[in-house]
Amino acid sequence: MKPNINRFWYSMPAVIVTMFYFMLALLVGGIGGFQLIAWMYIGLPILAAVLLIRHKWWGCIPGILMGVILFYMGSQYTGQTIDVEQILGIAFVVYYIAMGKMCHKEQKDT
């Protein structure tokens, strides 16, 4: 039986985003300091990963939404010298479109 390496690729952004927010929580002083919108934002890649692992190609939509939100946040002037949000937003959109296509192709083949 062939191992399903796609599960790793589907869940990689969710793991990275969750680790980043929890490390940020440790530095700031606790998880209770996060607002509800931040928790929903953490939930988007987790939801996308769960749906993609279950072979739902439309599970890429929460990930694309996360990328669009990041791109929009990067377009707002905040005085930052490097707009990391726009670059990450584009990367997330491209990544989740590719994962959606991979999942759809995998779903068709079975």
N, C-alpha and C positions, 0 to 999 in steps of 0.2 A: 504494500500500500504506500502510495506516494505521500510524503509529509506536505501539509498545507502551509507553505511559507507565506501565503497571502495574509494569513491572520496576523503575522508580525507587522506587515506593511500597513494593514488596516488600522491597527491599534497604536502604531508608533507616535503619531501626533498627540493622541489622547494621553499617553504616558508622559511625553515631554511637557505638555501644557500643565498636567496635574503636578508633576514634580516641580516645575517652575513656580506655580502658585503656592505650593506647600513650603518651598524654601523661602519664598517671599513672606509667607505668614510667620515663619520662624524668626525672620529678621525683624519684622515689624512688631511682633509681639503677640501674636495669637490669631487663630482662625476666626474668632468672634469679631474681629475688626473688618472683615470682608462684607461688602454690601451684597444684597440679594442679586443684583445684576451681575456681579462677579461670579457668584455661584452658578447662575444660569449660563454664563460664558464658559465656565469650566465644564458644564454639562454638555455643551454642543459637540466637542470632539469625542466625548465618551459615548454619546448617543450615536454619532456617526460610526464609531468603531463597532459598537454592538450590532447595529443594523447591517453594516458591511460584512461582518463575520457571519451573520445569519443569511448571507447571500441576497440581501435586498439592495439592488443597485441604487435605488433612490435614497439609500442611507448616506450618500455623499452630499445631499442637500444641506444638512446641518453644518458640515464642514465648509461648504461653499459659503454659507451664510456667515460663518465665523471669519472667513477671508474677506468678505465684503465689508463686514463691520470693522475689521482691522484697517482695510484700505480707506474707509471713510474717516476713521480716527486719525490716520496719517495725513489726511487732506486738511485737517483743521490746524490752524496755526497755534502752536503752543510754545514757541520759542526754542524748540529743540534744534540742535545743529544737524543731526542726522535723523531723517524720518524713517525709522525702522519699521513702523507699523505698515506703511505702504508696501515696502518690500516683502514683509511677512504676509500681508494680505494677498498679494499677487501669488506668492509661493503656495499659500494654502489653497487658493482657488484652483491653480493649475494641478496641484497634488491631488485634491479631491475629485477633480474632473477625471484625471487619469485613473484613480482608484475606482470611481464609478464605472468607467469603461471596462476596466479589468474585471470587476465583479459581474458586469452585464455579460461580458464575453464568457466568463467562467460559468455563469448561470445558463447561457445558451448551449454550452458544450455538454452539460449534464442532462 
